[in-house]
Amino acid sequence: MMGANRAWCVTKRLALSEITCDDGNELFELDADPRVMRYIGTGHVSTREQVDEALRRIPRAYALYPGLGTWRATRRDNGDFVGWFALKYIPGTIEVEVGYRLRFGAWGKGFATEGAAALVRHGFDDLGLYRILGVTHPDNTASQRVLVKAGLADAGWGHYYGRPVRVFACVREAGWQPAWNE
Ligand SMILES: CC(C)(COP(=O)(O)OP(=O)(O)OC[C@H]1O[C@@H](n2cnc3c(N)ncnc32)[C@H](O)[C@@H]1OP(=O)(O)O)[C@@H](O)C(=O)NCCC(=O)NCCS
């Protein structure tokens, strides 16, 4: 089963693995669907050039920011490509956000919540982050619901990526101690 072999992390139903330059076609197909891109950036589908640029940037980030990144998600039962999940700095800020983009055929099965919750846990337990944000288009209610189910709470309006967004946030529990100190 591809994906599971090079999995960086597994959840109950998903395998997350590092993105490589071989993943261009899948990512381009994902970003070519207007239903998927409706609430992303300007709402337009991505060009091949934009996907290729992301493919150069994403693998470099694994070494630059250990523990953070963007991961390709596949189903553990059949290896099907589901989309991607990310835990990464919001450009130009010190905030870390959780994000995800799933193929239309994979929506409505709880996959986004499962992957996002796993990355939030990883961010707090393994990386010791203090706060994790989720930023959404104001009308992206499905994504907002995913963030709430992953443990984030509505934090009102914010301004990221050059536009007004709805911000969700979660801080780690009081009294948190790093497990690696024990
Ligand atoms: C947003 C997205 C990740 C959701 O994926 P998913 O796997 O369907 O999400 P889940 O099944 O885990 O949960 C979706 C929740 O939103 C709810 N939901 C779905 N569509 C909704 C809508 N139009 N309005 C309100 N709630 C909605 C679902 O009922 C579910 O909540 P529930 O479990 O309480 O019933 C997926 O639609 C997607 O990839 N969209 C395109 C990219 C995107 O917008 N990414 C987020 C950028 S901030």
The ligand as an SDF file (V2000), in Angstrom:
LIG
                    3D

 48 50  0  0  0  0  0  0  0  0999 V2000
  -13.6300   21.7770    4.5850 C   0  0  0  0  0  0  0  0  0  0  0  0
  -13.3290   20.3280    4.3040 C   0  0  0  0  0  0  0  0  0  0  0  0
  -11.9060   20.0550    4.6680 C   0  0  0  0  0  0  0  0  0  0  0  0
  -14.2600   19.4520    5.1440 C   0  0  0  0  0  0  0  0  0  0  0  0
  -13.8750   18.0980    4.9810 O   0  0  0  0  0  0  0  0  0  0  0  0
  -14.7310   16.8710    5.5420 P   0  0  0  0  0  0  0  0  0  0  0  0
  -13.8600   15.6660    5.5460 O   0  0  0  0  0  0  0  0  0  0  0  0
  -16.0120   16.8270    4.8080 O   0  0  0  0  0  0  0  0  0  0  0  0
  -14.9870   17.3270    7.0330 O   0  0  0  0  0  0  0  0  0  0  0  0
  -15.5910   16.4410    8.1980 P   0  0  0  0  0  0  0  0  0  0  0  0
  -16.4250   15.3430    7.5980 O   0  0  0  0  0  0  0  0  0  0  0  0
  -14.4970   16.0690    9.1350 O   0  0  0  0  0  0  0  0  0  0  0  0
  -16.5400   17.4760    8.9720 O   0  0  0  0  0  0  0  0  0  0  0  0
  -17.3050   18.4110    8.2540 C   0  0  0  0  0  0  0  0  0  0  0  0
  -18.2900   19.0500    9.1990 C   0  0  0  0  0  0  0  0  0  0  0  0
  -18.8250   20.2070    8.5830 O   0  0  0  0  0  0  0  0  0  0  0  0
  -20.2170   20.0420    8.3860 C   0  0  0  0  0  0  0  0  0  0  0  0
  -20.5330   20.6560    7.1110 N   0  0  0  0  0  0  0  0  0  0  0  0
  -20.2620   20.1940    5.8850 C   0  0  0  0  0  0  0  0  0  0  0  0
  -20.6970   21.0560    4.9630 N   0  0  0  0  0  0  0  0  0  0  0  0
  -21.2510   22.0890    5.6410 C   0  0  0  0  0  0  0  0  0  0  0  0
  -21.8670   23.2970    5.2540 C   0  0  0  0  0  0  0  0  0  0  0  0
  -22.0030   23.6350    3.9760 N   0  0  0  0  0  0  0  0  0  0  0  0
  -22.3200   24.1190    6.2260 N   0  0  0  0  0  0  0  0  0  0  0  0
  -22.1920   23.7990    7.5280 C   0  0  0  0  0  0  0  0  0  0  0  0
  -21.5830   22.6600    7.9530 N   0  0  0  0  0  0  0  0  0  0  0  0
  -21.1370   21.8270    7.0200 C   0  0  0  0  0  0  0  0  0  0  0  0
  -20.4560   18.5600    8.4150 C   0  0  0  0  0  0  0  0  0  0  0  0
  -21.7930   18.2470    8.7350 O   0  0  0  0  0  0  0  0  0  0  0  0
  -19.4620   18.1300    9.4940 C   0  0  0  0  0  0  0  0  0  0  0  0
  -19.8950   18.4450   10.7930 O   0  0  0  0  0  0  0  0  0  0  0  0
  -20.6690   17.3510   11.7330 P   0  0  0  0  0  0  0  0  0  0  0  0
  -19.7090   16.1890   11.8860 O   0  0  0  0  0  0  0  0  0  0  0  0
  -20.9300   18.0730   12.9810 O   0  0  0  0  0  0  0  0  0  0  0  0
  -21.9040   16.9310   10.9800 O   0  0  0  0  0  0  0  0  0  0  0  0
  -13.5190   20.0040    2.8580 C   0  0  0  0  0  0  0  0  0  0  0  0
  -14.7890   20.4310    2.5350 O   0  0  0  0  0  0  0  0  0  0  0  0
  -12.4720   20.6420    1.9600 C   0  0  0  0  0  0  0  0  0  0  0  0
  -11.4040   20.1090    1.7460 O   0  0  0  0  0  0  0  0  0  0  0  0
  -12.8310   21.7910    1.3770 N   0  0  0  0  0  0  0  0  0  0  0  0
  -11.9680   22.4600    0.4070 C   0  0  0  0  0  0  0  0  0  0  0  0
  -10.7090   23.0700    0.9960 C   0  0  0  0  0  0  0  0  0  0  0  0
  -10.9860   23.9650    2.1630 C   0  0  0  0  0  0  0  0  0  0  0  0
  -11.9230   24.7480    2.1690 O   0  0  0  0  0  0  0  0  0  0  0  0
  -10.1120   23.8460    3.1600 N   0  0  0  0  0  0  0  0  0  0  0  0
  -10.2010   24.6130    4.3660 C   0  0  0  0  0  0  0  0  0  0  0  0
   -9.5690   25.9440    4.1930 C   0  0  0  0  0  0  0  0  0  0  0  0
   -9.7410   26.9230    5.6680 S   0  0  0  0  0  0  0  0  0  0  0  0
  1  2  1  0
  2  3  1  0
  2  4  1  0
  2 36  1  0
  4  5  1  0
  5  6  1  0
  6  7  2  0
  6  8  1  0
  6  9  1  0
  9 10  1  0
 10 11  2  0
 10 12  1  0
 10 13  1  0
 13 14  1  0
 14 15  1  0
 15 16  1  0
 15 30  1  0
 16 17  1  0
 17 18  1  0
 17 28  1  0
 18 19  1  0
 18 27  1  0
 19 20  2  0
 20 21  1  0
 21 22  1  0
 21 27  2  0
 22 23  1  0
 22 24  2  0
 24 25  1  0
 25 26  2  0
 26 27  1  0
 28 29  1  0
 28 30  1  0
 30 31  1  0
 31 32  1  0
 32 33  2  0
 32 34  1  0
 32 35  1  0
 36 37  1  0
 36 38  1  0
 38 39  2  0
 38 40  1  0
 40 41  1  0
 41 42  1  0
 42 43  1  0
 43 44  2  0
 43 45  1  0
 45 46  1  0
 46 47  1  0
 47 48  1  0
M  END
$$$$
